[in-house]
Amino acid sequence: MVSEDVAALLNFPGGGRATSITAVITGGAGRSVPVRFRFAGVPDVEIDSEWVVVGGRAEVRLLALRDILPHFEVRTLNMNLYFSRK
């Protein structure tokens, strides 16, 4: 989920499927858009996903674990969270 200002910075497409979102930091109407992304440290893995763009907040950037777990294993060490390729 990203806010409209972040979506513009990332050149997300306009339009999309209208959706409703309820989250801890925001809620209300949004739009769902298809996105392909990759992590800087693992540039050869591209992940297809749908992201929700919400208005009314600035600088919102949230990534769901459901989009990461099929491609990466999650490990912790002390208070740090690490992602490694499966």
Secondary structure, 3 states (H helix, E strand, C coil): CEEHHHHHHCCCCCCCEEEEEECCCCEEEEEEEEEEEEECCEEEEEEEEEEEEECCCCCCECCCHHHHCCCEEEEEECCEEEEEEC
